[in-house]
Amino acid sequence: MSGFSLKAGFPESQRDAAARLFWSAFRGKLENVLGPEEKALGFLKAVLDPDYAISATAPDGTLLGLVGFKTDAGAFAGGEFADLRAAYGPFGGFWRGLLLELLDRKTEPGCLLMDGIFVSESARGQGIGKALLKSIFELAAERGLKRVRLDVIDKNTRAKSLYERMGFEPVSVEQTGLLGHVFNFSSATRMEKIISGSL
């Protein structure tokens, strides 16, 4: 893990970088809903919550990657209708909120729900993604949770391969149907990893 370190959350000085990394990773799925980019970045900067994230940073403090999670208390990529209204206006916030609600995933007892993972393009290949996933496994174990869950879209085959190598197994597949034209993917695979007490 030389070249980067992991820590809970992210500093406020890196909020802009966190929003830009998030948008770079998920733009393909969200640009039709959260675009244009300037408004999307403004919304993300307002709602990303460091209390539900683990970050990877370079020795100089540069943000290299993040993994977020969701609990009953809150989420990394949260936000309310009020935040959407503030960013997009009453009408724009309303229809965006309805569409985003369709992507919302509920927490489950005994399971830590991941809420996004991404690594800066310039920092890939250094093991940061694996380290962030391991940190989530450790967090789940510390909280006495037995499973970690994520959802990966059909187009993201590279990420799915990484998750499989890290012990995730597919549980179910959900088709997007007509909404595939809105979110730019046809299906999402729910994947879970069983957490043992020996982590």
HELIX and SHEET records of a PDB file:
HELIX    1   1 GLU A   12  GLN A   14  5                                   3    
HELIX    2   2 ARG A   15  LEU A   34  1                                  20    
HELIX    3   3 GLU A   37  VAL A   47  1                                  11    
HELIX    4   4 PRO A   50  TYR A   52  5                                   3    
HELIX    5   5 PHE A   81  LEU A  103  1                                  23    
HELIX    6   6 GLU A  121  ALA A  123  5                                   3    
HELIX    7   7 ILE A  128  GLU A  142  1                                  15    
HELIX    8   8 THR A  157  ARG A  165  1                                   9    
HELIX    9   9 GLY A  177  LEU A  179  5                                   3    
HELIX   10  10 GLY A  180  PHE A  183  1                                   4    
SHEET    1   A 4 SER A   5  ALA A   8  0                                        
SHEET    2   A 4 ALA A  53  THR A  57 -1                                        
SHEET    3   A 4 LEU A  63  THR A  71 -1                                        
SHEET    4   A 4 GLY A  74  ALA A  75 -1                                        
SHEET    1   B 7 SER A   5  ALA A   8  0                                        
SHEET    2   B 7 ALA A  53  THR A  57 -1                                        
SHEET    3   B 7 LEU A  63  THR A  71 -1                                        
SHEET    4   B 7 CYS A 111  VAL A 119 -1                                        
SHEET    5   B 7 ARG A 147  ILE A 153  1                                        
SHEET    6   B 7 SER A 187  ILE A 194 -1                                        
SHEET    7   B 7 GLU A 169  GLN A 175 -1                                        
END                                                                             
